[in-house]
């Protein structure tokens, strides 16, 4: 995500203030110059940069000193609060009808990820809101779009409504879909509309006709975050000509610099409601301004991390695992379970960057960590059931470690290292459960699993 570059630049600007006993106007002016430069490089809209820096300056100079914060921390707080304000302050949720049919219409340019976002949104609504959702294929210009939606519908167990006549107009398809949804007890309907490579009058007129027929509760514009500050002007144009209720910002897991996220609400006046951060179904997430501000400033996003874990982990399983860790009976089977859990929660890199202070880890280090975990899984798959359950058996028999090395395609010294890391981790956990607090050096790697060494911030 874009935090890596933007976050490091903002943190660098704020770090220069740390250690100062007091701040004068020159200190704040120089800091704002660096912040302005960081926002320009992130492709944030110029009017947003001007508003942002003015707001920070006014608040920083007029802010009462909060007990316990040094001047640098005080400015950091002001920057955080201003970021939240620019991003939208409060989370904006989908508006559902309390009874009857909730209608949503998704619009956007070609290549924005609109059709994929529709399927992800529908699945999210089906699972989290317990709704019966109908997808509507109203893009009559690209036969591949209809087939793509049907494929995604089949993949996510969602019903797709499409035209029965080849010469049907998009607004007719939408009208027929509404009747079908009402007759078949659907709670929600999401209409996929045609995209264009660029905005044109015929596209806008078609959107308006579909909107008039369907009277949607939500009109969501899907925007590719990679287009930077242009996303804000695009959102504003769609709102003026069609009328939208919010935006879905896609591809935030790519090389996005942040201009779109920081510009859309301020320029268009419309909130970002969801962000796309990957290919998996759970990669479409509600947009929380305060959490995004925290991530941009390198403070992580613990709430999102907790929510991801809660979706995947049963309370009984978590308690059983905690007991094993405390009693130092955690074995290689448990290790594999934890690795599979992490995979279900998302990419390792995405999870690590939700942890406060870990945003400085670069993609190369994350790739090394992922490769190492695959290597360990390969070694574990070459173990017998007894060896997985009793790591001490491996410690006592070098010949077993040699066999595992040969079976997994690695060297015996690699197996020795994994075993040593694992035993150190178990020892650390036992000391912790007994009230001890050994030095963090006793933990292999980043204070956790074997194979994660060198990934500390």
C-alpha positions in Angstrom: 0.0 0.0 0.0 1.0 3.6 -0.3 2.0 4.0 3.3 5.5 2.9 2.7 6.8 6.1 0.9 4.3 8.6 2.1 4.5 7.3 5.7 8.3 7.4 5.8 8.4 11.0 4.4 5.8 12.2 7.0 7.5 10.4 9.8 10.8 11.9 8.8 9.4 15.4 8.8 7.9 14.9 12.3 10.9 13.2 13.7 12.9 16.4 13.3 10.7 18.0 15.9 11.3 15.3 18.5 13.7 16.3 21.3 12.9 20.0 21.0 11.9 21.6 24.3 9.6 24.1 22.5 8.5 24.9 19.0 8.5 28.3 17.3 6.7 29.3 14.1 9.9 28.6 12.0 10.0 25.0 13.2 6.4 24.5 12.1 6.9 26.3 8.8 9.9 24.1 7.9 8.1 21.0 8.9 5.1 22.0 6.8 7.4 22.4 3.8 8.5 18.8 4.1 5.0 17.6 4.6 3.9 19.6 1.5 6.7 17.9 -0.5 5.7 14.5 0.7 2.1 15.1 -0.3 3.1 16.4 -3.7 5.1 13.3 -4.3 2.1 11.2 -3.2 0.1 12.9 -6.0 -2.3 14.5 -3.7 -4.6 17.2 -5.2 -3.0 20.7 -4.9 -6.1 22.2 -3.3 -6.1 19.4 -0.7 -2.4 20.0 0.1 -3.1 23.8 0.6 -6.0 23.1 2.8 -4.2 20.4 4.8 -1.1 22.4 5.5 -3.1 25.5 6.5 -5.2 23.4 8.8 -2.1 21.8 10.4 -0.4 25.2 10.9 -3.5 26.9 12.4 -4.1 24.0 14.8 -0.4 23.5 15.7 0.1 27.1 16.6 -3.3 27.4 18.4 -3.3 24.0 20.1 -3.1 23.8 23.9 -0.3 21.6 25.1 -1.6 18.2 26.2 0.0 17.0 29.4 2.5 14.1 28.7 3.1 15.1 25.0 6.3 16.8 23.9 6.0 19.5 21.2 6.9 17.0 18.4 4.2 14.6 19.6 1.8 17.5 19.8 2.3 18.3 16.1 2.1 14.6 15.2 -1.3 14.6 16.9 -2.4 17.6 14.9 -1.3 16.0 11.7 -3.1 12.8 12.6 -6.3 14.7 13.4 -6.1 16.7 10.1 -5.5 13.5 8.1 -8.7 12.0 9.6 -10.6 15.2 8.7 -9.3 15.1 5.1 -10.1 11.4 4.7 -13.6 11.8 5.9 -13.7 11.7 9.8 -16.3 9.0 10.2 -16.7 5.6 8.5 -19.5 5.8 5.9 -21.5 2.6 5.7 -23.9 1.2 3.0 -27.5 2.3 3.5 -29.8 -0.7 3.7 -33.6 -0.6 3.5 -35.0 -1.8 6.8 -37.4 -4.0 4.8 -37.8 -4.7 1.1 -35.2 -4.4 -1.5 -31.9 -2.5 -1.2 -30.7 -1.4 -4.7 -27.1 -0.6 -5.4 -25.6 0.6 -8.7 -21.8 0.4 -9.4 -20.3 2.7 -12.1 -16.8 3.4 -13.2 -14.3 3.5 -16.1 -13.0 0.3 -17.7 -10.1 -1.2 -15.9 -11.0 0.2 -12.5 -11.9 -3.3 -11.1 -15.6 -2.6 -11.1 -16.9 -6.0 -12.0 -14.6 -7.8 -9.5 -15.6 -5.3 -6.8 -19.3 -6.0 -7.4 -18.8 -9.7 -6.7 -16.7 -9.0 -3.6 -19.3 -6.5 -2.3 -22.1 -8.9 -2.9 -20.3 -11.8 -1.1 -19.4 -9.4 1.8 -23.1 -8.4 2.1 -24.3 -12.0 1.9 -21.9 -13.1 4.6 -21.8 -10.1 7.0 -25.4 -8.9 6.6 -27.0 -12.2 5.9 -28.7 -10.9 2.8 -29.8 -12.7 -0.4 -28.0 -10.8 -3.1 -28.7 -10.6 -6.9 -26.1 -9.5 -9.3 -27.3 -7.8 -12.5 -25.2 -7.8 -15.7 -26.3 -4.5 -17.4 -23.1 -4.1 -19.5 -24.4 -5.0 -23.0 -21.3 -3.7 -24.9 -18.8 -6.2 -23.6 -20.0 -9.9 -23.7 -16.9 -10.7 -21.7 -18.2 -8.6 -18.9 -21.4 -10.6 -18.6 -19.4 -13.9 -18.7 -16.9 -12.5 -16.1 -19.8 -11.6 -13.7 -21.4 -15.1 -14.2 -18.0 -16.7 -13.5 -17.6 -14.7 -10.3 -21.2 -15.4 -9.3 -20.5 -19.1 -9.6 -17.3 -18.8 -7.7 -18.9 -16.9 -4.8 -22.3 -18.8 -4.9 -24.2 -15.7 -6.1 -27.1 -15.6 -8.6 -26.6 -13.4 -11.7 -29.4 -11.9 -13.8 -28.7 -11.1 -17.4 -30.7 -10.1 -20.5 -32.7 -12.8 -22.2 -32.9 -10.7 -25.5 -29.7 -9.7 -27.2 -31.1 -6.2 -28.1 -32.2 -5.3 -24.6 -31.3 -1.9 -23.3 -29.4 -1.5 -20.0 -32.3 0.3 -18.3 -34.7 -2.5 -19.5 -32.4 -5.1 -18.0 -32.3 -3.2 -14.7 -36.1 -3.0 -14.6 -36.6 -6.7 -15.4 -34.0 -7.5 -12.7 -35.9 -5.5 -10.1 -39.1 -7.4 -10.8 -37.2 -10.7 -10.7 -35.6 -9.8 -7.4 -39.0 -8.8 -5.8 -40.6 -12.1 -7.0 -37.8 -14.3 -5.7 -37.3 -12.8 -2.2 -33.9 -11.1 -2.7 -32.9 -8.5 -0.1 -30.3 -6.7 -2.2 -29.5 -6.1 -5.8 -26.3 -4.8 -7.3 -26.3 -3.6 -10.9 -23.1 -3.8 -13.0 -23.0 -1.0 -15.6 -20.9 -0.5 -18.7 -17.6 1.2 -18.3 -15.7 3.4 -20.8 -12.0 4.2 -21.3 -13.0 7.8 -20.6 -16.0 9.8 -19.6 -18.4 10.6 -22.5 -22.0 12.0 -22.7 -23.5 8.7 -23.9 -22.1 6.9 -20.9 -23.4 9.5 -18.5 -26.8 9.5 -20.2 -27.0 5.7 -19.9 -26.1 5.9 -16.2 -28.8 8.4 -15.6 -31.5 6.3 -17.3 -30.5 3.2 -15.3 -30.6 5.3 -12.1 -34.1 6.7 -13.0 -35.4 3.2 -13.5 -33.8 1.5 -10.5 -34.0 4.3 -8.0 -30.9 3.0 -6.2 -30.2 3.4 -2.5 -26.4 3.5 -3.3 -24.6 4.7 -6.4 -21.0 3.7 -5.9 -18.2 4.9 -8.2 -15.3 2.4 -8.5 -12.0 4.2 -8.8 -8.5 2.9 -9.5 -6.2 4.4 -6.9 -3.3 4.2 -9.3 -4.6 7.3 -11.2 -3.7 9.5 -8.2 -5.3 12.9 -7.8 -7.2 12.4 -11.0 -9.5 10.1 -9.0 -10.8 13.1 -7.1 -11.8 15.0 -10.3 -13.3 11.9 -11.8 -15.4 11.3 -8.7 -16.5 15.0 -8.8 -17.5 14.7 -12.5 -19.5 11.5 -11.9 -21.3 13.1 -9.0 -22.2 16.3 -10.9 -23.5 14.3 -13.9 -25.0 11.2 -12.4 -25.1 11.7 -8.6 -23.2 9.2 -6.5 -23.3 8.3 -2.8 -19.7 7.3 -2.4 -16.7 5.6 -3.9 -14.9 2.2 -3.8 -11.1 2.7 -4.1 -9.4 -0.3 -5.7 -5.8 -1.5 -6.0 -4.5 0.0 -2.8 -2.3 -3.0 -2.5 -0.4 -2.0 -5.6 2.0 0.9 -6.2 -0.5 3.6 -5.2 1.1 6.7 -3.8 -2.0 7.9 -1.9 -3.2 10.8 -3.9 -6.6 9.3 -4.6 -7.4 8.3 -1.0 -6.3 11.7 0.3 -8.1 13.7 -2.4 -11.5 12.1 -3.1 -13.6 13.2 -0.1 -12.2 16.8 0.0 -12.7 17.4 -3.8 -15.8 15.5 -4.6 -17.6 15.8 -1.2 -18.4 12.1 -1.3 -17.0 9.5 1.1 -14.9 6.5 0.3 -17.0 3.5 1.5 -14.8 0.6 0.6 -11.1 -0.1 -0.3 -9.8 -3.0 -2.3 -6.5 -4.3 -1.0 -6.0 -7.6 -2.9 -7.6 -10.3 -5.0 -9.3 -12.4 -2.2 -12.9 -11.9 -1.3 -12.0 -10.4 2.1 -9.7 -7.9 0.4 -12.7 -5.5 0.0 -12.8 -3.7 3.3 -14.8 -0.9 4.8 -12.9 2.4 4.7 -12.1 3.7 8.2 -10.6 7.2 8.0 -9.0 7.1 11.5 -7.4 3.7 10.9 -6.0 4.9 7.5 -4.6 8.0 9.1 -2.9 5.8 11.8 -1.4 3.6 9.1 -0.1 6.6 7.1 1.7 7.9 10.2 3.3 4.4 10.9 1.1 3.7 13.9 -0.3 0.5 12.4 -3.9 -0.6 12.4 -4.5 -3.0 15.3 -8.3 -2.9 15.0 -8.3 -4.3 11.5 -5.8 -6.9 12.4 -8.0 -8.0 15.3 -11.1 -8.1 13.1 -9.3 -10.3 10.5 -8.3 -12.7 13.3 -11.8 -12.8 14.8 -13.2 -13.8 11.4 -10.9 -16.8 11.2 -10.3 -17.9 14.7 -12.8 -19.7 17.0 -12.6 -18.7 20.7 -12.1 -22.3 21.7 -9.3 -22.8 19.3 -7.6 -19.6 20.5 -7.9 -20.7 24.1 -6.5 -24.1 23.3 -3.6 -22.6 21.4 -2.9 -20.2 24.3 -2.8 -23.1 26.7 -0.3 -25.0 24.5 1.9 -21.9 24.3 1.9 -21.4 28.0 2.7 -25.1 28.7 5.3 -25.2 26.0 3.5 -28.1 24.2 3.1 -26.1 21.0 4.3 -28.5 18.2 5.0 -28.5 14.5 1.3 -29.4 13.7 0.3 -26.2 15.6 2.9 -24.2 13.7 1.4 -25.3 10.3 -2.1 -24.5 11.6 -0.9 -20.9 12.4 0.7 -20.5 9.1 -2.5 -21.5 7.3 -4.5 -19.2 9.5 -2.2 -16.3 8.4 -2.8 -17.2 4.8 -6.5 -17.1 5.2 -6.3 -13.7 6.9 -4.4 -12.3 3.9 -0.8 -11.8 2.7 2.0 -11.8 5.3 3.1 -8.4 4.1 -0.4 -6.9 4.5 -0.7 -8.3 8.0 2.8 -7.1 9.1 2.1 -3.6 8.1 -1.0 -3.5 10.3 1.3 -3.9 13.3 2.5 -0.6 14.9 6.1 0.2 14.1 6.4 -2.5 11.3 5.6 -0.3 8.3 9.3 0.2 7.6 9.7 -3.4 6.5 10.2 -3.4 2.8 8.8 -5.9 0.3 12.1 -7.7 -0.1 12.3 -8.6 3.5 8.6 -9.7 3.5 9.3 -11.9 0.4 12.3 -13.5 2.2 10.1 -14.2 5.2 7.4 -15.8 3.0 10.0 -17.9 1.2 11.4 -19.0 4.6 7.9 -20.1 5.8 7.4 -22.1 2.7 10.7 -23.8 3.3 9.7 -24.6 6.9 6.3 -26.0 5.7 8.2 -28.2 3.2 10.4 -29.6 6.0 7.4 -30.2 8.3 5.7 -32.1 5.6 8.7 -34.5 5.5 8.3 -35.3 9.2 6.5 -38.3 10.7 3.5 -37.8 12.9 5.6 -38.5 16.0 8.3 -36.0 14.9 5.6 -33.3 14.4 4.1 -33.9 17.8 7.4 -34.3 19.7 10.1 -31.9 18.4 12.4 -33.3 21.2 12.6 -36.6 19.2 14.2 -34.7 16.4 16.6 -33.0 18.8 17.8 -36.4 20.0 18.3 -38.0 16.6 20.5 -36.3 13.9 19.7 -39.1 11.5 16.0 -38.1 11.5 17.0 -34.5 10.8 19.2 -35.7 7.9 16.2 -37.7 6.5 14.0 -34.6 6.7 16.6 -32.5 4.9 16.8 -35.0 2.1 13.0 -35.4 1.9 12.4 -31.6 1.7 15.3 -30.8 -0.6 17.3 -28.7 1.9 20.5 -29.2 4.0 20.7 -30.7 7.4 21.9 -27.4 8.8 18.7 -25.8 7.7 16.6 -28.3 9.6 18.9 -27.8 12.6 18.3 -24.1 12.6 14.5 -24.4 12.3 14.5 -26.9 15.2 16.8 -24.6 17.3 14.5 -21.6 16.6 11.4 -23.6 17.5 12.9 -24.8 20.8 13.9 -21.3 21.8 10.5 -20.0 21.0 8.9 -22.7 23.2 11.3 -21.9 26.0 10.5 -18.2 25.8 6.8 -18.9 26.0 7.2 -21.1 29.0 9.2 -18.4 30.8 6.6 -15.8 29.9 3.8 -17.9 31.3 5.8 -18.4 34.6 6.0 -14.6 35.0 9.5 -14.2 33.6 10.5 -11.6 31.1 13.6 -12.8 29.2 15.4 -10.6 26.9 13.8 -10.3 23.4 17.0 -11.9 22.0 15.7 -15.2 23.3 12.9 -15.0 20.7 13.9 -16.2 17.2 13.6 -13.5 14.6 10.8 -11.0 15.2 9.9 -12.3 18.6 7.8 -15.1 17.2 7.9 -17.9 14.8 11.0 -19.6 13.4 12.1 -18.4 10.0 11.0 -14.8 10.6 14.4 -13.6 11.7 15.6 -10.3 10.4 12.2 -8.8 9.9 12.2 -6.5 12.9 11.6 -2.8 12.4 
